[in-house]
Amino acid sequence: NAKLDLNKTDKFDETKKEKLNQFLDLFFKNYTTSQENLDVIAENVLAITGVSYKKVNYVFYKEEGNTIKAYVQVAFSILDVEHSENMTLTIVERDGNYFVTNVEYVIPSDYYK
């Protein structure tokens, strides 16, 4: 019965964080609009239809070996009704670009540890 606290602040490098934030924006725009474009930046992730991406409400980055975990609460709109989803993205860097290798539709309560 652990409560999810989305008020933690990561200790990520600010320059890298800005690039990751831009990547997340691109990822979620493609996640809601174009499977073809999404396939360029993610593997085995299906685009969703009938949903509009609004914004990232919260993100916490954590490096784990050669990957970056992005714990994200993102706002979507369905039929003009906004709702938020919690997601964990596993991101790798390839040739100077970011790439999503896994998406989970949850943020664990101990994500910040």
SERO-248275 format. One record per atom (N, C-alpha, C): residue number from 1; x, y, z; residue in one letter; atom name. Coordinates in nm, 2 decimals. Example, Ala and Ser with C-alpha at 12.3 -4.5 7.8 and 13.67 -1.06 7.14 Angstrom:
2
+-----+--------+--------+--------+-----+------+
!   n !      x !      y !      z ! res ! atom !
+-----+--------+--------+--------+-----+------+
!   1 !   1.32 !  -0.57 !   0.78 !   A !    N !
!   1 !   1.23 !  -0.45 !   0.78 !   A !   CA !
!   1 !   1.32 !  -0.33 !   0.78 !   A !    C !
!   2 !   1.28 !  -0.22 !   0.71 !   S !    N !
!   2 !   1.37 !  -0.11 !   0.71 !   S !   CA !
!   2 !   1.29 !   0.00 !   0.79 !   S !    C !
+-----+--------+--------+--------+-----+------+
This chain:
113
+-----+--------+--------+--------+-----+------+
!   n !      x !      y !      z ! res ! atom !
+-----+--------+--------+--------+-----+------+
!   1 !   0.08 !  -0.12 !   0.00 !   N !    N !
!   1 !   0.00 !   0.00 !   0.00 !   N !   CA !
!   1 !   0.09 !   0.13 !   0.00 !   N !    C !
!   2 !   0.20 !   0.12 !  -0.06 !   A !    N !
!   2 !   0.29 !   0.24 !  -0.07 !   A !   CA !
!   2 !   0.23 !   0.34 !  -0.16 !   A !    C !
!   3 !   0.24 !   0.47 !  -0.11 !   K !    N !
!   3 !   0.19 !   0.58 !  -0.19 !   K !   CA !
!   3 !   0.29 !   0.63 !  -0.29 !   K !    C !
!   4 !   0.25 !   0.66 !  -0.41 !   L !    N !
!   4 !   0.34 !   0.71 !  -0.51 !   L !   CA !
!   4 !   0.36 !   0.86 !  -0.49 !   L !    C !
!   5 !   0.48 !   0.90 !  -0.46 !   D !    N !
!   5 !   0.52 !   1.04 !  -0.44 !   D !   CA !
!   5 !   0.59 !   1.10 !  -0.56 !   D !    C !
!   6 !   0.52 !   1.19 !  -0.64 !   L !    N !
!   6 !   0.58 !   1.25 !  -0.76 !   L !   CA !
!   6 !   0.63 !   1.39 !  -0.73 !   L !    C !
!   7 !   0.70 !   1.40 !  -0.62 !   N !    N !
!   7 !   0.76 !   1.53 !  -0.59 !   N !   CA !
!   7 !   0.91 !   1.52 !  -0.57 !   N !    C !
!   8 !   0.97 !   1.41 !  -0.61 !   K !    N !
!   8 !   1.11 !   1.39 !  -0.59 !   K !   CA !
!   8 !   1.19 !   1.46 !  -0.71 !   K !    C !
!   9 !   1.31 !   1.51 !  -0.68 !   T !    N !
!   9 !   1.39 !   1.58 !  -0.78 !   T !   CA !
!   9 !   1.51 !   1.49 !  -0.80 !   T !    C !
!  10 !   1.54 !   1.47 !  -0.93 !   D !    N !
!  10 !   1.66 !   1.39 !  -0.97 !   D !   CA !
!  10 !   1.78 !   1.48 !  -0.96 !   D !    C !
!  11 !   1.90 !   1.41 !  -0.98 !   K !    N !
!  11 !   2.02 !   1.48 !  -0.97 !   K !   CA !
!  11 !   2.09 !   1.47 !  -1.11 !   K !    C !
!  12 !   2.01 !   1.47 !  -1.21 !   F !    N !
!  12 !   2.06 !   1.46 !  -1.35 !   F !   CA !
!  12 !   2.13 !   1.58 !  -1.40 !   F !    C !
!  13 !   2.23 !   1.57 !  -1.48 !   D !    N !
!  13 !   2.30 !   1.68 !  -1.55 !   D !   CA !
!  13 !   2.19 !   1.77 !  -1.62 !   D !    C !
!  14 !   2.19 !   1.90 !  -1.60 !   E !    N !
!  14 !   2.09 !   1.98 !  -1.66 !   E !   CA !
!  14 !   2.09 !   1.99 !  -1.81 !   E !    C !
!  15 !   2.21 !   1.98 !  -1.87 !   T !    N !
!  15 !   2.22 !   1.98 !  -2.02 !   T !   CA !
!  15 !   2.16 !   1.85 !  -2.07 !   T !    C !
!  16 !   2.20 !   1.74 !  -2.01 !   K !    N !
!  16 !   2.14 !   1.61 !  -2.06 !   K !   CA !
!  16 !   1.99 !   1.60 !  -2.03 !   K !    C !
!  17 !   1.95 !   1.66 !  -1.92 !   K !    N !
!  17 !   1.81 !   1.66 !  -1.89 !   K !   CA !
!  17 !   1.72 !   1.74 !  -1.99 !   K !    C !
!  18 !   1.78 !   1.85 !  -2.04 !   E !    N !
!  18 !   1.71 !   1.93 !  -2.14 !   E !   CA !
!  18 !   1.69 !   1.85 !  -2.27 !   E !    C !
!  19 !   1.80 !   1.78 !  -2.31 !   K !    N !
!  19 !   1.79 !   1.70 !  -2.43 !   K !   CA !
!  19 !   1.69 !   1.58 !  -2.41 !   K !    C !
!  20 !   1.69 !   1.52 !  -2.29 !   L !    N !
!  20 !   1.60 !   1.41 !  -2.27 !   L !   CA !
!  20 !   1.45 !   1.47 !  -2.27 !   L !    C !
!  21 !   1.43 !   1.58 !  -2.21 !   N !    N !
!  21 !   1.30 !   1.64 !  -2.21 !   N !   CA !
!  21 !   1.25 !   1.67 !  -2.35 !   N !    C !
!  22 !   1.34 !   1.72 !  -2.44 !   Q !    N !
!  22 !   1.30 !   1.74 !  -2.58 !   Q !   CA !
!  22 !   1.27 !   1.60 !  -2.65 !   Q !    C !
!  23 !   1.35 !   1.50 !  -2.61 !   F !    N !
!  23 !   1.32 !   1.37 !  -2.67 !   F !   CA !
!  23 !   1.19 !   1.31 !  -2.62 !   F !    C !
!  24 !   1.16 !   1.33 !  -2.49 !   L !    N !
!  24 !   1.03 !   1.28 !  -2.44 !   L !   CA !
!  24 !   0.91 !   1.35 !  -2.52 !   L !    C !
!  25 !   0.93 !   1.48 !  -2.54 !   D !    N !
!  25 !   0.82 !   1.55 !  -2.61 !   D !   CA !
!  25 !   0.80 !   1.49 !  -2.75 !   D !    C !
!  26 !   0.91 !   1.47 !  -2.82 !   L !    N !
!  26 !   0.91 !   1.40 !  -2.95 !   L !   CA !
!  26 !   0.85 !   1.26 !  -2.94 !   L !    C !
!  27 !   0.89 !   1.19 !  -2.85 !   F !    N !
!  27 !   0.84 !   1.05 !  -2.83 !   F !   CA !
!  27 !   0.69 !   1.05 !  -2.81 !   F !    C !
!  28 !   0.64 !   1.13 !  -2.72 !   F !    N !
!  28 !   0.49 !   1.13 !  -2.69 !   F !   CA !
!  28 !   0.41 !   1.19 !  -2.81 !   F !    C !
!  29 !   0.46 !   1.29 !  -2.88 !   K !    N !
!  29 !   0.40 !   1.34 !  -3.00 !   K !   CA !
!  29 !   0.38 !   1.23 !  -3.10 !   K !    C !
!  30 !   0.49 !   1.15 !  -3.13 !   N !    N !
!  30 !   0.48 !   1.04 !  -3.22 !   N !   CA !
!  30 !   0.40 !   0.92 !  -3.17 !   N !    C !
!  31 !   0.40 !   0.90 !  -3.04 !   Y !    N !
!  31 !   0.32 !   0.79 !  -2.97 !   Y !   CA !
!  31 !   0.17 !   0.81 !  -3.00 !   Y !    C !
!  32 !   0.13 !   0.94 !  -3.02 !   T !    N !
!  32 !  -0.01 !   0.96 !  -3.04 !   T !   CA !
!  32 !  -0.04 !   1.00 !  -3.18 !   T !    C !
!  33 !   0.06 !   1.00 !  -3.27 !   T !    N !
!  33 !   0.03 !   1.04 !  -3.41 !   T !   CA !
!  33 !   0.08 !   0.95 !  -3.52 !   T !    C !
!  34 !   0.20 !   0.89 !  -3.50 !   S !    N !
!  34 !   0.26 !   0.82 !  -3.62 !   S !   CA !
!  34 !   0.34 !   0.70 !  -3.58 !   S !    C !
!  35 !   0.29 !   0.58 !  -3.62 !   Q !    N !
!  35 !   0.37 !   0.46 !  -3.59 !   Q !   CA !
!  35 !   0.50 !   0.46 !  -3.67 !   Q !    C !
!  36 !   0.49 !   0.51 !  -3.79 !   E !    N !
!  36 !   0.61 !   0.52 !  -3.88 !   E !   CA !
!  36 !   0.72 !   0.60 !  -3.81 !   E !    C !
!  37 !   0.69 !   0.72 !  -3.76 !   N !    N !
!  37 !   0.79 !   0.80 !  -3.69 !   N !   CA !
!  37 !   0.83 !   0.74 !  -3.56 !   N !    C !
!  38 !   0.73 !   0.68 !  -3.49 !   L !    N !
!  38 !   0.76 !   0.62 !  -3.36 !   L !   CA !
!  38 !   0.87 !   0.51 !  -3.37 !   L !    C !
!  39 !   0.85 !   0.43 !  -3.48 !   D !    N !
!  39 !   0.95 !   0.32 !  -3.50 !   D !   CA !
!  39 !   1.09 !   0.36 !  -3.52 !   D !    C !
!  40 !   1.11 !   0.49 !  -3.55 !   V !    N !
!  40 !   1.25 !   0.54 !  -3.57 !   V !   CA !
!  40 !   1.31 !   0.57 !  -3.43 !   V !    C !
!  41 !   1.23 !   0.59 !  -3.33 !   I !    N !
!  41 !   1.29 !   0.63 !  -3.20 !   I !   CA !
!  41 !   1.25 !   0.53 !  -3.08 !   I !    C !
!  42 !   1.18 !   0.42 !  -3.12 !   A !    N !
!  42 !   1.14 !   0.32 !  -3.02 !   A !   CA !
!  42 !   1.12 !   0.19 !  -3.08 !   A !    C !
!  43 !   1.14 !   0.08 !  -3.00 !   E !    N !
!  43 !   1.12 !  -0.05 !  -3.06 !   E !   CA !
!  43 !   1.01 !  -0.12 !  -2.98 !   E !    C !
!  44 !   0.92 !  -0.19 !  -3.06 !   N !    N !
!  44 !   0.81 !  -0.26 !  -3.00 !   N !   CA !
!  44 !   0.72 !  -0.18 !  -2.92 !   N !    C !
!  45 !   0.70 !  -0.05 !  -2.96 !   V !    N !
!  45 !   0.60 !   0.03 !  -2.90 !   V !   CA !
!  45 !   0.49 !   0.07 !  -3.00 !   V !    C !
!  46 !   0.37 !   0.05 !  -2.97 !   L !    N !
!  46 !   0.26 !   0.07 !  -3.06 !   L !   CA !
!  46 !   0.20 !   0.21 !  -3.04 !   L !    C !
!  47 !   0.19 !   0.29 !  -3.15 !   A !    N !
!  47 !   0.13 !   0.42 !  -3.14 !   A !   CA !
!  47 !  -0.02 !   0.40 !  -3.10 !   A !    C !
!  48 !  -0.08 !   0.50 !  -3.03 !   I !    N !
!  48 !  -0.22 !   0.49 !  -2.99 !   I !   CA !
!  48 !  -0.30 !   0.59 !  -3.08 !   I !    C !
!  49 !  -0.42 !   0.56 !  -3.10 !   T !    N !
!  49 !  -0.51 !   0.65 !  -3.18 !   T !   CA !
!  49 !  -0.62 !   0.71 !  -3.10 !   T !    C !
!  50 !  -0.67 !   0.82 !  -3.14 !   G !    N !
!  50 !  -0.79 !   0.88 !  -3.07 !   G !   CA !
!  50 !  -0.75 !   0.95 !  -2.95 !   G !    C !
!  51 !  -0.62 !   0.98 !  -2.93 !   V !    N !
!  51 !  -0.56 !   1.04 !  -2.81 !   V !   CA !
!  51 !  -0.47 !   1.15 !  -2.86 !   V !    C !
!  52 !  -0.47 !   1.26 !  -2.78 !   S !    N !
!  52 !  -0.38 !   1.37 !  -2.81 !   S !   CA !
!  52 !  -0.28 !   1.39 !  -2.69 !   S !    C !
!  53 !  -0.16 !   1.41 !  -2.72 !   Y !    N !
!  53 !  -0.06 !   1.44 !  -2.62 !   Y !   CA !
!  53 !  -0.07 !   1.58 !  -2.58 !   Y !    C !
!  54 !  -0.07 !   1.61 !  -2.45 !   K !    N !
!  54 !  -0.08 !   1.74 !  -2.40 !   K !   CA !
!  54 !   0.05 !   1.79 !  -2.34 !   K !    C !
!  55 !   0.11 !   1.72 !  -2.24 !   K !    N !
!  55 !   0.23 !   1.76 !  -2.18 !   K !   CA !
!  55 !   0.28 !   1.66 !  -2.08 !   K !    C !
!  56 !   0.41 !   1.67 !  -2.04 !   V !    N !
!  56 !   0.46 !   1.59 !  -1.94 !   V !   CA !
!  56 !   0.44 !   1.67 !  -1.81 !   V !    C !
!  57 !   0.37 !   1.60 !  -1.71 !   N !    N !
!  57 !   0.35 !   1.66 !  -1.58 !   N !   CA !
!  57 !   0.47 !   1.65 !  -1.49 !   N !    C !
!  58 !   0.54 !   1.54 !  -1.50 !   Y !    N !
!  58 !   0.64 !   1.51 !  -1.41 !   Y !   CA !
!  58 !   0.74 !   1.41 !  -1.47 !   Y !    C !
!  59 !   0.87 !   1.43 !  -1.45 !   V !    N !
!  59 !   0.96 !   1.33 !  -1.49 !   V !   CA !
!  59 !   1.08 !   1.32 !  -1.39 !   V !    C !
!  60 !   1.13 !   1.20 !  -1.37 !   F !    N !
!  60 !   1.24 !   1.17 !  -1.29 !   F !   CA !
!  60 !   1.33 !   1.08 !  -1.36 !   F !    C !
!  61 !   1.46 !   1.12 !  -1.39 !   Y !    N !
!  61 !   1.55 !   1.04 !  -1.46 !   Y !   CA !
!  61 !   1.65 !   0.97 !  -1.37 !   Y !    C !
!  62 !   1.69 !   0.85 !  -1.40 !   K !    N !
!  62 !   1.78 !   0.78 !  -1.32 !   K !   CA !
!  62 !   1.87 !   0.69 !  -1.42 !   K !    C !
!  63 !   2.00 !   0.70 !  -1.41 !   E !    N !
!  63 !   2.09 !   0.61 !  -1.49 !   E !   CA !
!  63 !   2.10 !   0.48 !  -1.42 !   E !    C !
!  64 !   2.09 !   0.37 !  -1.50 !   E !    N !
!  64 !   2.10 !   0.24 !  -1.46 !   E !   CA !
!  64 !   2.19 !   0.16 !  -1.56 !   E !    C !
!  65 !   2.32 !   0.16 !  -1.53 !   G !    N !
!  65 !   2.42 !   0.10 !  -1.62 !   G !   CA !
!  65 !   2.42 !   0.18 !  -1.75 !   G !    C !
!  66 !   2.40 !   0.12 !  -1.86 !   N !    N !
!  66 !   2.40 !   0.19 !  -1.99 !   N !   CA !
!  66 !   2.26 !   0.24 !  -2.04 !   N !    C !
!  67 !   2.17 !   0.24 !  -1.95 !   T !    N !
!  67 !   2.03 !   0.29 !  -1.98 !   T !   CA !
!  67 !   1.99 !   0.40 !  -1.89 !   T !    C !
!  68 !   1.89 !   0.47 !  -1.93 !   I !    N !
!  68 !   1.83 !   0.58 !  -1.85 !   I !   CA !
!  68 !   1.69 !   0.54 !  -1.83 !   I !    C !
!  69 !   1.64 !   0.54 !  -1.70 !   K !    N !
!  69 !   1.50 !   0.52 !  -1.67 !   K !   CA !
!  69 !   1.44 !   0.66 !  -1.66 !   K !    C !
!  70 !   1.33 !   0.67 !  -1.73 !   A !    N !
!  70 !   1.25 !   0.80 !  -1.72 !   A !   CA !
!  70 !   1.11 !   0.76 !  -1.66 !   A !    C !
!  71 !   1.09 !   0.81 !  -1.54 !   Y !    N !
!  71 !   0.97 !   0.78 !  -1.47 !   Y !   CA !
!  71 !   0.88 !   0.91 !  -1.50 !   Y !    C !
!  72 !   0.77 !   0.89 !  -1.58 !   V !    N !
!  72 !   0.70 !   1.00 !  -1.64 !   V !   CA !
!  72 !   0.55 !   0.99 !  -1.61 !   V !    C !
!  73 !   0.50 !   1.11 !  -1.57 !   Q !    N !
!  73 !   0.35 !   1.12 !  -1.57 !   Q !   CA !
!  73 !   0.32 !   1.22 !  -1.68 !   Q !    C !
!  74 !   0.24 !   1.17 !  -1.77 !   V !    N !
!  74 !   0.21 !   1.24 !  -1.90 !   V !   CA !
!  74 !   0.06 !   1.26 !  -1.91 !   V !    C !
!  75 !   0.02 !   1.38 !  -1.96 !   A !    N !
!  75 !  -0.12 !   1.42 !  -1.98 !   A !   CA !
!  75 !  -0.16 !   1.39 !  -2.12 !   A !    C !
!  76 !  -0.27 !   1.32 !  -2.14 !   F !    N !
!  76 !  -0.33 !   1.30 !  -2.27 !   F !   CA !
!  76 !  -0.47 !   1.35 !  -2.27 !   F !    C !
!  77 !  -0.52 !   1.37 !  -2.39 !   S !    N !
!  77 !  -0.66 !   1.42 !  -2.40 !   S !   CA !
!  77 !  -0.74 !   1.32 !  -2.49 !   S !    C !
!  78 !  -0.85 !   1.27 !  -2.44 !   I !    N !
!  78 !  -0.94 !   1.19 !  -2.52 !   I !   CA !
!  78 !  -1.08 !   1.25 !  -2.52 !   I !    C !
!  79 !  -1.12 !   1.29 !  -2.64 !   L !    N !
!  79 !  -1.25 !   1.36 !  -2.65 !   L !   CA !
!  79 !  -1.26 !   1.48 !  -2.56 !   L !    C !
!  80 !  -1.15 !   1.56 !  -2.56 !   D !    N !
!  80 !  -1.14 !   1.68 !  -2.49 !   D !   CA !
!  80 !  -1.14 !   1.66 !  -2.33 !   D !    C !
!  81 !  -1.12 !   1.54 !  -2.29 !   V !    N !
!  81 !  -1.11 !   1.52 !  -2.15 !   V !   CA !
!  81 !  -0.96 !   1.48 !  -2.12 !   V !    C !
!  82 !  -0.90 !   1.56 !  -2.03 !   E !    N !
!  82 !  -0.76 !   1.53 !  -2.00 !   E !   CA !
!  82 !  -0.74 !   1.44 !  -1.89 !   E !    C !
!  83 !  -0.65 !   1.34 !  -1.90 !   H !    N !
!  83 !  -0.62 !   1.25 !  -1.79 !   H !   CA !
!  83 !  -0.47 !   1.22 !  -1.80 !   H !    C !
!  84 !  -0.42 !   1.18 !  -1.69 !   S !    N !
!  84 !  -0.27 !   1.15 !  -1.67 !   S !   CA !
!  84 !  -0.25 !   1.00 !  -1.66 !   S !    C !
!  85 !  -0.13 !   0.96 !  -1.72 !   E !    N !
!  85 !  -0.09 !   0.82 !  -1.72 !   E !   CA !
!  85 !   0.05 !   0.82 !  -1.66 !   E !    C !
!  86 !   0.08 !   0.72 !  -1.58 !   N !    N !
!  86 !   0.22 !   0.70 !  -1.53 !   N !   CA !
!  86 !   0.29 !   0.59 !  -1.61 !   N !    C !
!  87 !   0.41 !   0.63 !  -1.65 !   M !    N !
!  87 !   0.49 !   0.54 !  -1.74 !   M !   CA !
!  87 !   0.63 !   0.53 !  -1.70 !   M !    C !
!  88 !   0.70 !   0.42 !  -1.72 !   T !    N !
!  88 !   0.84 !   0.41 !  -1.71 !   T !   CA !
!  88 !   0.90 !   0.37 !  -1.84 !   T !    C !
!  89 !   0.99 !   0.46 !  -1.89 !   L !    N !
!  89 !   1.05 !   0.44 !  -2.02 !   L !   CA !
!  89 !   1.20 !   0.40 !  -1.99 !   L !    C !
!  90 !   1.25 !   0.30 !  -2.07 !   T !    N !
!  90 !   1.39 !   0.27 !  -2.06 !   T !   CA !
!  90 !   1.45 !   0.32 !  -2.19 !   T !    C !
!  91 !   1.55 !   0.41 !  -2.18 !   I !    N !
!  91 !   1.61 !   0.48 !  -2.29 !   I !   CA !
!  91 !   1.75 !   0.45 !  -2.30 !   I !    C !
!  92 !   1.80 !   0.43 !  -2.42 !   V !    N !
!  92 !   1.94 !   0.42 !  -2.45 !   V !   CA !
!  92 !   1.99 !   0.52 !  -2.54 !   V !    C !
!  93 !   2.12 !   0.55 !  -2.54 !   E !    N !
!  93 !   2.17 !   0.65 !  -2.64 !   E !   CA !
!  93 !   2.25 !   0.57 !  -2.74 !   E !    C !
!  94 !   2.21 !   0.60 !  -2.87 !   R !    N !
!  94 !   2.28 !   0.53 !  -2.99 !   R !   CA !
!  94 !   2.32 !   0.64 !  -3.08 !   R !    C !
!  95 !   2.45 !   0.64 !  -3.11 !   D !    N !
!  95 !   2.50 !   0.74 !  -3.21 !   D !   CA !
!  95 !   2.46 !   0.88 !  -3.18 !   D !    C !
!  96 !   2.46 !   0.92 !  -3.05 !   G !    N !
!  96 !   2.42 !   1.05 !  -3.01 !   G !   CA !
!  96 !   2.27 !   1.08 !  -3.01 !   G !    C !
!  97 !   2.19 !   0.98 !  -3.03 !   N !    N !
!  97 !   2.04 !   1.00 !  -3.03 !   N !   CA !
!  97 !   1.98 !   0.91 !  -2.92 !   N !    C !
!  98 !   1.87 !   0.94 !  -2.87 !   Y !    N !
!  98 !   1.80 !   0.86 !  -2.77 !   Y !   CA !
!  98 !   1.70 !   0.77 !  -2.84 !   Y !    C !
!  99 !   1.68 !   0.65 !  -2.78 !   F !    N !
!  99 !   1.60 !   0.55 !  -2.83 !   F !   CA !
!  99 !   1.53 !   0.48 !  -2.72 !   F !    C !
! 100 !   1.40 !   0.46 !  -2.72 !   V !    N !
! 100 !   1.32 !   0.39 !  -2.62 !   V !   CA !
! 100 !   1.32 !   0.24 !  -2.65 !   V !    C !
! 101 !   1.37 !   0.16 !  -2.55 !   T !    N !
! 101 !   1.37 !   0.02 !  -2.57 !   T !   CA !
! 101 !   1.26 !  -0.06 !  -2.49 !   T !    C !
! 102 !   1.20 !   0.01 !  -2.40 !   N !    N !
! 102 !   1.09 !  -0.06 !  -2.32 !   N !   CA !
! 102 !   1.00 !   0.05 !  -2.26 !   N !    C !
! 103 !   0.87 !   0.02 !  -2.26 !   V !    N !
! 103 !   0.77 !   0.10 !  -2.19 !   V !   CA !
! 103 !   0.69 !   0.02 !  -2.10 !   V !    C !
! 104 !   0.68 !   0.06 !  -1.97 !   E !    N !
! 104 !   0.59 !   0.00 !  -1.87 !   E !   CA !
! 104 !   0.49 !   0.11 !  -1.83 !   E !    C !
! 105 !   0.37 !   0.06 !  -1.81 !   Y !    N !
! 105 !   0.26 !   0.16 !  -1.78 !   Y !   CA !
! 105 !   0.24 !   0.17 !  -1.63 !   Y !    C !
! 106 !   0.35 !   0.20 !  -1.56 !   V !    N !
! 106 !   0.34 !   0.21 !  -1.41 !   V !   CA !
! 106 !   0.47 !   0.29 !  -1.37 !   V !    C !
! 107 !   0.46 !   0.35 !  -1.26 !   I !    N !
! 107 !   0.58 !   0.41 !  -1.19 !   I !   CA !
! 107 !   0.59 !   0.34 !  -1.06 !   I !    C !
! 108 !   0.69 !   0.26 !  -1.03 !   P !    N !
! 108 !   0.70 !   0.19 !  -0.90 !   P !   CA !
! 108 !   0.71 !   0.30 !  -0.78 !   P !    C !
! 109 !   0.66 !   0.26 !  -0.67 !   S !    N !
! 109 !   0.66 !   0.36 !  -0.56 !   S !   CA !
! 109 !   0.80 !   0.39 !  -0.51 !   S !    C !
! 110 !   0.89 !   0.31 !  -0.53 !   D !    N !
! 110 !   1.03 !   0.34 !  -0.49 !   D !   CA !
! 110 !   1.13 !   0.38 !  -0.60 !   D !    C !
! 111 !   1.07 !   0.44 !  -0.71 !   Y !    N !
! 111 !   1.15 !   0.47 !  -0.83 !   Y !   CA !
! 111 !   1.27 !   0.56 !  -0.80 !   Y !    C !
! 112 !   1.26 !   0.65 !  -0.70 !   Y !    N !
! 112 !   1.37 !   0.75 !  -0.67 !   Y !   CA !
! 112 !   1.48 !   0.69 !  -0.59 !   Y !    C !
! 113 !   1.47 !   0.57 !  -0.55 !   K !    N !
! 113 !   1.58 !   0.51 !  -0.46 !   K !   CA !
! 113 !   1.69 !   0.45 !  -0.55 !   K !    C !
+-----+--------+--------+--------+-----+------+
